[in-house]
Amino acid sequence: MKWSELFTSSVGKKFVMGLTGVFLISFLIVHVGINSCIWAMDGGEMFNKAAHFMGSTVVIRIIEVGLFVGFFLHIIQGLVLTFQNQKKRKIGYQVPMGNSGSKWYSRSMGLLGTIILIFLLIHWKHFWIPSRFGDVDEVTINGVAMHDLFSLMKATFTEPWVVALYVLACLSLAYHLLHGFQSAFRSLGVHNNRYLHMLNAIGVGFSIIVPLAFAMMPVSMYFKWVQ
């Protein structure tokens, strides 16, 4: 396959979707791990130290650029594939198949991805832009000055509509992952039934645990369950 076909052919687009999907799954694991530090009940010290390490390490900052590229490639390719599939199916089934043909969330990946994209733009406005461009109060921990992102989280999640938006985005992420987790590995060439059954089981667990953990973060902040 030529490099140009990665972005033009149907097989190439699915491969890019799978590759970027696995990359973003890895990102979610790291991100949920760092954010879970808010439950250390130490006034945000562990979380701020972890966030400072991620934001001040050169290698991670370089990977961050690749992450942005991966996000947009995944979203753009996903929307292109969705539009192409819809175009091919202008004439629908005479009898709607419903969930007997495929689950509703597997048919709604474009919509779920769009909701997640909108959420990401808001999330970047809330946290990434302030943390990268210095519009955050600082705190000194063990003699090191760093952004007090823990306090920023507490302030951000005082608004009920913001908490509701984040929970909705996490719900969309859960359904997106239910189909996308195993689909990513299929697109990369995993077709052995034994491995697919295992990946499907792991994917269901991942799709529940990770979005639930993310959703509980703004909820915990709003109800002051963390200090």
C-alpha positions as CSV (number, residue, x, y, z in Angstrom):
1,M,0.0,0.0,0.0
2,K,1.3,3.5,-0.9
3,W,1.5,6.2,1.7
4,S,-1.1,8.2,-0.1
5,E,-3.5,5.4,0.1
6,L,-3.5,5.6,3.9
7,F,-5.6,8.7,3.5
8,T,-7.5,7.9,0.3
9,S,-8.4,4.2,0.2
10,S,-11.1,2.6,2.4
11,V,-8.6,0.1,3.8
12,G,-6.0,2.8,4.5
13,K,-8.5,5.0,6.3
14,K,-9.6,2.1,8.5
15,F,-5.9,1.3,9.3
16,V,-5.3,5.0,10.3
17,M,-8.4,4.9,12.4
18,G,-7.2,1.7,14.1
19,L,-3.7,3.0,14.7
20,T,-4.8,6.3,16.1
21,G,-7.5,4.6,18.1
22,V,-5.0,2.4,19.9
23,F,-2.8,5.4,20.5
24,L,-5.7,7.3,22.0
25,I,-6.6,4.3,24.2
26,S,-3.1,4.4,25.6
27,F,-3.5,8.2,26.2
28,L,-6.8,7.5,28.2
29,I,-5.0,5.0,30.4
30,V,-2.3,7.6,31.3
31,H,-4.7,10.4,31.6
32,V,-7.1,8.6,33.9
33,G,-4.2,7.4,36.0
34,I,-2.9,10.9,36.6
35,N,-6.3,12.4,37.2
36,S,-7.2,9.7,39.7
37,C,-4.5,11.3,42.0
38,I,-7.2,13.8,43.0
39,W,-8.6,11.1,45.3
40,A,-5.3,11.0,47.3
41,M,-6.9,13.3,49.8
42,D,-3.7,15.3,50.2
43,G,-5.0,18.7,49.1
44,G,-4.1,18.0,45.5
45,E,-0.3,17.6,46.1
46,M,0.1,14.3,44.3
47,F,-2.1,15.4,41.4
48,N,-0.3,18.8,41.0
49,K,3.1,17.0,41.1
50,A,2.0,14.5,38.4
51,A,0.5,17.2,36.2
52,H,3.7,19.3,36.6
53,F,5.8,16.3,35.6
54,M,3.7,15.7,32.5
55,G,3.7,19.4,31.5
56,S,7.5,20.1,32.1
57,T,9.1,17.0,30.6
58,V,10.4,17.6,27.1
59,V,9.7,14.1,25.7
60,I,6.1,14.2,27.0
61,R,5.6,17.6,25.4
62,I,6.8,16.2,22.1
63,I,4.4,13.3,22.4
64,E,1.7,15.8,23.2
65,V,2.0,17.2,19.7
66,G,1.7,13.7,18.3
67,L,-1.4,13.3,20.5
68,F,-3.1,16.3,18.9
69,V,-2.3,15.0,15.5
70,G,-3.7,11.6,16.5
71,F,-6.9,13.2,17.8
72,F,-7.6,15.1,14.7
73,L,-6.6,12.3,12.3
74,H,-8.9,10.0,14.2
75,I,-11.8,12.4,14.2
76,I,-11.4,13.5,10.6
77,Q,-11.0,10.0,9.2
78,G,-13.9,8.8,11.3
79,L,-16.2,11.5,10.0
80,V,-15.1,10.8,6.4
81,L,-15.8,7.1,6.8
82,T,-19.2,7.9,8.3
83,F,-20.2,10.2,5.4
84,Q,-19.0,7.6,2.9
85,N,-21.0,4.8,4.6
86,Q,-24.1,7.0,4.7
87,K,-23.6,7.8,1.0
88,K,-23.4,4.1,0.1
89,R,-26.6,3.4,2.1
90,K,-28.9,6.1,0.6
91,I,-31.4,3.3,0.0
92,G,-32.1,1.8,3.4
93,Y,-33.5,-1.6,4.3
94,Q,-37.2,-2.0,3.7
95,V,-37.5,-3.5,7.2
96,P,-35.4,-1.7,9.7
97,M,-33.0,-4.2,11.3
98,G,-32.4,-2.2,14.5
99,N,-30.0,-3.8,17.0
100,S,-30.3,-7.2,15.3
101,G,-28.0,-5.9,12.5
102,S,-25.7,-3.9,14.7
103,K,-25.8,-2.0,18.0
104,W,-27.1,1.6,17.8
105,Y,-23.7,2.9,19.1
106,S,-21.8,1.2,16.4
107,R,-24.1,3.0,13.9
108,S,-23.7,6.3,15.7
109,M,-19.9,6.6,15.9
110,G,-19.9,9.8,13.9
111,L,-22.4,11.4,16.3
112,L,-20.6,10.2,19.4
113,G,-17.2,11.3,18.0
114,T,-18.6,14.8,17.3
115,I,-19.9,15.1,20.9
116,I,-16.5,14.1,22.1
117,L,-14.8,16.6,19.8
118,I,-17.0,19.4,21.1
119,F,-16.2,18.3,24.7
120,L,-12.4,18.2,23.9
121,L,-12.5,21.8,22.7
122,I,-14.2,22.9,25.9
123,H,-11.9,20.8,28.0
124,W,-8.8,22.3,26.4
125,K,-10.2,25.8,27.1
126,H,-10.8,24.9,30.7
127,F,-7.5,23.2,31.4
128,W,-4.9,22.8,28.6
129,I,-4.7,26.4,27.4
130,P,-4.5,27.9,31.0
131,S,-1.9,25.3,32.0
132,R,0.3,25.8,28.9
133,F,0.0,29.6,28.7
134,G,0.4,30.4,32.4
135,D,-3.1,31.6,33.3
136,V,-3.2,29.5,36.5
137,D,-2.3,30.2,40.1
138,E,0.9,28.6,41.3
139,V,1.7,26.5,44.4
140,T,5.1,25.5,45.8
141,I,5.6,21.9,46.7
142,N,8.9,20.7,48.0
143,G,10.5,23.9,46.9
144,V,9.2,23.6,43.3
145,A,6.8,26.1,41.9
146,M,4.0,24.6,39.7
147,H,0.5,25.3,38.5
148,D,-2.2,24.6,41.0
149,L,-4.4,22.6,38.6
150,F,-6.1,20.9,41.5
151,S,-7.6,24.3,42.6
152,L,-8.5,25.0,39.0
153,M,-10.4,21.8,38.8
154,K,-12.3,22.6,42.0
155,A,-13.2,26.1,40.6
156,T,-14.2,24.7,37.2
157,F,-16.5,22.1,38.6
158,T,-18.6,24.4,40.8
159,E,-21.0,25.0,37.9
160,P,-23.7,22.3,37.6
161,W,-23.9,22.7,33.8
162,V,-20.1,22.0,33.4
163,V,-20.4,18.9,35.5
164,A,-23.4,17.7,33.5
165,L,-21.5,18.4,30.2
166,Y,-18.5,16.3,31.4
167,V,-20.7,13.4,32.5
168,L,-22.5,13.5,29.1
169,A,-19.1,13.5,27.3
170,C,-18.0,10.5,29.4
171,L,-21.2,8.6,28.6
172,S,-20.5,9.3,24.9
173,L,-17.0,8.1,25.4
174,A,-18.2,4.9,27.0
175,Y,-20.4,4.0,24.0
176,H,-17.8,5.1,21.5
177,L,-15.3,2.8,23.2
178,L,-17.7,-0.1,23.3
179,H,-17.5,-0.4,19.5
180,G,-14.2,1.4,18.9
181,F,-11.9,-0.6,21.3
182,Q,-12.2,-3.9,19.5
183,S,-12.8,-2.2,16.1
184,A,-9.4,-0.6,16.4
185,F,-7.6,-3.9,16.7
186,R,-9.7,-5.4,13.9
187,S,-8.6,-2.6,11.7
188,L,-4.9,-3.4,12.5
189,G,-5.4,-7.0,11.3
190,V,-6.5,-8.9,14.4
191,H,-9.0,-11.5,13.1
192,N,-8.3,-14.5,15.3
193,N,-11.6,-15.4,17.1
194,R,-9.8,-16.3,20.3
195,Y,-8.0,-12.9,20.5
196,L,-11.1,-11.0,19.4
197,H,-13.2,-12.6,22.2
198,M,-10.5,-11.6,24.7
199,L,-10.3,-8.0,23.3
200,N,-14.0,-7.7,23.3
201,A,-14.1,-8.6,27.0
202,I,-11.3,-6.2,27.8
203,G,-12.9,-3.5,25.7
204,V,-16.2,-3.8,27.6
205,G,-14.4,-3.5,31.0
206,F,-12.3,-0.6,29.7
207,S,-15.4,1.1,28.3
208,I,-17.1,1.0,31.7
209,I,-14.2,1.6,34.1
210,V,-12.4,4.5,32.4
211,P,-15.3,6.7,31.4
212,L,-16.9,6.1,34.9
213,A,-13.7,7.2,36.6
214,F,-13.5,10.3,34.4
215,A,-17.2,11.1,35.1
216,M,-16.7,10.7,38.9
217,M,-14.0,13.3,38.9
218,P,-16.2,16.4,38.2
219,V,-19.0,14.8,40.4
220,S,-16.5,14.4,43.3
221,M,-15.3,18.0,42.9
222,Y,-18.9,19.3,42.7
223,F,-20.1,17.5,45.9
224,K,-16.8,18.3,47.7
225,W,-15.9,14.6,48.2
226,V,-12.3,15.5,47.6
227,Q,-10.4,18.1,49.5
